Structures are given as structure tokens and as C-alpha cells.
Amino acid sequence: MSKQVAVILSGCGVQDGSEIYETTLTLLRLDQLGIGYRCFAPDMAQHHVIDHRSGEAAEGETRNVLTEAARLARGEISPLAELAADEFDAVILPGGFGAAKNLSSFAEKGAEMEVLETLAEALGEFHEARKPIGLMCIAPVMVPKLLGPGIAVTIGHDPGVSGAISAMGGLHRSCGVEEIVVDFENRVVTTPAYMLATRISEAAVGIFKLVDRIDELMDL
């Protein structure tokens, strides 16, 4: 049976959900490697809805994170509450500001943020079982709250976000857009993706490296 990876989404769209290119590139690379995957997202209301043309909040509009994420998964998606680590070999979280708005409260509270309880429970199971965990873009900012202090991650080199990671007890490593940071002891892999990328091809290099390393770690 092929390896199986859970992919956790936070909506659809960079400003209020999962980054579409990051998600697509992740699923593409998994498929190229012959790795099976299943997408999950929390069944909850989005923090807010952003008009992606103007960048402004759409007043009075509400959307559901799971329903929106289903757009990215072509309908093949399950509620995050149903994710069981024992059914998968690894888990990957694409970025997008949904990670900072829907999966956590980082966008509002910074280092004082809280993370979604169902996400913490799911990631805790993967971590305890020593199954590889990949995060990209802004998503690595959640690692200290999700998995504990002292784990090396990267979001690129943004001083504000890296400072928040340090304030929460994490270890931030500066990293180029086409590179990854691997914490071998904790089996956590991160890459900056669109925290730094200016073109989809730039994001693809780092994301493909992340998926490739997750693939390698699943064999160890």
C-alpha cells in the first residue's frame, strides 16, 4: 500500500484561507511521488472574508472553512475532527493567512495566540507517533504552541514573525525561498514558500523539497 499523507487546509485563498498555489504544488508533488493523500479542514466559520481584489474585508459576508477548502480539494475533503494519525504516515500544512486567522489567532494576538484545539490534538498525535510534519509559509509560526518549545522552523526572515516564534519558545532559522529547514529530532520540515516567493516557480522549489524530505522521513 502506498504512503498516505494528511493535508490540513484552512479555507481557500491567501488572505483568509489556504494559499492556493502552495496547496496545489503540495498535492502535485505528492501525486508525482505516488503518495496518497486526503485533505482535511475544520468545520467552522472563517475569521472573516477578504475580497481578494481589493484586500479589504467583505462586511457582512460569512463563509465556512471546510466548505471553502473543498474547492481546493475538488470536494474530496473531511472535517478536521475526523483526522486520525494512525491512518496516515505524515501530515502537511500549506500556508496562507487562514493558518493565522482560522487555525490560530496569530493574526490578532501574535505570540499570545491560541491554536485550534482540534488541530493541536491532531498534530499532537502525529508528533507523539514520530510521524513527519511539514508546514510552509506562515503555518510554522504555530509550531511552538502545537508541538512545544525548542523546535527549529523557518518562515524565511521576517523579523516580526521570527521574533514571535522566539517569544513562544521556538527556534527560528533564516532560510531562502528555495530551501527547507529540517528538525530531524522532531521530524518537522518547514519552508518559507510565499512568505518570500515572488513567482510560483520559486515557491515550487522549496515546496517540492519539503515534500521530498517528508517522503524520505516516512522511510526512517
C-alpha positions in Angstrom: 0.0 0.0 0.0 1.3 3.5 -0.8 2.2 6.0 1.8 -0.6 8.2 2.9 -0.3 11.9 3.9 -3.0 14.1 5.5 -3.1 17.7 4.2 -4.7 20.2 6.5 -6.3 23.2 4.9 -7.7 26.5 6.4 -10.1 27.7 3.7 -9.4 28.8 0.1 -7.4 32.0 -0.7 -4.3 33.5 0.5 -5.9 36.3 2.5 -8.4 34.3 4.5 -7.7 30.6 3.9 -5.1 28.3 2.4 -2.7 29.7 -0.2 -4.0 28.1 -3.4 -0.6 27.7 -5.2 1.0 26.2 -2.1 -1.8 23.7 -1.7 -1.8 22.8 -5.4 2.0 22.4 -5.5 1.9 20.2 -2.4 -0.7 17.9 -3.9 1.1 17.8 -7.2 4.3 16.7 -5.7 2.7 14.1 -3.6 1.0 12.7 -6.7 4.2 12.8 -8.7 5.9 10.7 -5.9 3.0 8.2 -5.9 2.0 9.2 -2.4 -1.7 9.1 -1.5 -3.3 12.0 0.3 -6.5 13.1 2.0 -7.4 16.7 2.7 -9.0 17.9 6.0 -10.2 21.3 7.3 -12.1 22.5 10.4 -15.9 22.7 10.1 -16.2 26.3 11.4 -16.9 29.8 10.3 -13.9 31.8 8.8 -12.4 34.5 11.0 -13.6 36.9 8.2 -13.9 37.0 4.4 -11.5 39.0 2.3 -12.2 40.4 -1.1 -9.1 39.2 -2.9 -9.3 42.0 -5.5 -9.2 44.9 -3.0 -7.7 43.2 0.0 -10.5 44.6 2.2 -12.8 42.6 4.5 -16.2 41.8 2.9 -18.5 43.3 5.5 -21.5 41.1 6.5 -20.2 38.1 4.5 -19.5 34.7 6.2 -18.0 31.5 4.9 -17.3 28.1 6.2 -13.7 26.9 6.3 -14.5 23.3 5.4 -16.8 24.3 2.6 -14.3 26.8 1.1 -11.4 24.3 1.4 -13.5 21.8 -0.5 -12.9 24.0 -3.5 -9.2 23.2 -3.4 -9.7 19.5 -2.8 -12.3 19.2 -5.6 -14.8 18.1 -3.0 -12.7 15.3 -1.6 -12.3 16.5 1.9 -13.2 15.6 5.5 -13.7 17.5 8.7 -10.5 18.0 10.7 -12.2 16.4 13.7 -12.2 13.1 11.8 -8.4 13.1 11.2 -6.7 10.1 12.9 -2.9 10.0 12.9 -2.9 6.2 12.9 -4.4 6.2 9.4 -1.6 8.3 7.9 2.2 8.3 7.6 2.7 12.1 7.7 0.9 15.4 7.7 1.4 18.7 5.8 0.0 22.1 6.4 0.1 24.6 3.4 0.2 28.3 4.4 -2.0 31.2 3.6 -3.4 33.6 6.3 -6.1 31.1 7.2 -3.4 29.5 9.3 -3.1 32.7 11.2 -6.8 33.5 11.3 -8.7 30.2 11.3 -6.3 27.6 12.6 -4.9 30.0 15.1 -5.3 33.6 16.4 -1.8 34.7 15.4 -3.1 37.4 13.1 -4.8 39.1 16.1 -2.7 38.1 19.1 0.8 37.4 17.9 2.9 35.5 20.4 -0.1 35.4 22.7 -2.1 33.4 20.2 -4.2 30.3 20.7 -4.4 27.4 18.3 -7.5 25.5 17.3 -8.0 22.6 19.7 -8.8 20.0 17.1 -5.6 21.0 15.2 -3.5 20.7 18.4 -5.0 17.3 19.1 -4.4 16.0 15.6 -0.8 17.3 15.3 0.0 16.1 18.8 -0.9 12.5 17.7 1.4 12.8 14.7 4.2 14.2 16.9 3.8 11.6 19.6 4.0 8.8 17.0 7.1 10.4 15.5 5.4 10.8 12.1 6.8 13.6 9.9 5.1 17.0 9.9 5.5 19.6 7.2 4.5 23.3 7.4 5.0 26.1 5.0 4.6 29.9 4.7 3.1 31.4 7.9 2.0 28.0 9.2 5.3 27.2 11.1 4.5 30.1 13.5 2.1 27.7 15.2 4.8 25.0 16.0 5.7 26.2 19.5 2.0 26.2 20.5 1.2 22.9 18.7 4.3 20.8 19.4 6.2 22.5 22.2 9.3 24.7 22.5 12.8 24.2 21.0 11.8 23.0 17.6 13.7 24.6 14.6 11.4 26.1 12.0 11.5 28.8 9.3 9.2 31.4 7.9 12.0 33.0 5.9 13.5 36.0 7.6 10.6 38.3 8.6 11.8 39.9 11.9 8.4 40.3 13.4 7.2 36.8 12.8 10.5 35.2 13.7 10.6 37.2 16.8 7.1 35.9 17.8 8.3 32.4 17.2 11.3 33.0 19.6 9.0 34.6 22.2 6.9 31.5 22.2 9.9 29.3 22.8 10.5 28.2 19.2 13.8 28.3 17.3 13.7 30.2 14.1 16.2 29.6 11.3 16.5 32.1 8.5 16.0 30.5 5.1 15.8 31.3 1.4 12.7 30.7 -0.6 14.0 27.7 -2.3 15.3 25.9 0.8 13.9 24.0 3.8 14.7 23.7 7.5 14.6 20.2 9.0 14.4 19.5 12.7 15.4 15.8 12.5 14.9 15.1 16.2 11.3 16.3 16.0 10.8 15.3 12.3 9.4 18.7 11.4 10.1 20.2 8.0 9.4 23.8 7.0 9.9 26.2 4.1 9.1 29.9 3.5 7.0 29.5 0.3 5.0 32.7 -0.2 6.5 34.4 2.8 9.3 35.1 0.3 8.3 33.8 -3.1 7.6 36.3 -5.9 6.8 33.7 -8.5 5.1 30.3 -8.4 8.3 28.7 -9.7 10.2 30.0 -6.7 7.6 28.6 -4.3 7.6 25.3 -6.1 11.3 24.6 -5.5 11.0 24.8 -1.7 7.7 23.1 -1.5 8.9 20.2 -3.6 12.0 19.9 -1.4 9.7 19.8 1.7 7.5 17.1 0.2 10.6 15.1 -0.9 12.1 15.3 2.6 8.8 14.3 4.2 8.8 11.3 1.8 12.3 10.4 3.0 11.4 10.8 6.7 8.5 8.4 6.3 11.0 5.7 5.4 13.1 6.2 8.6 
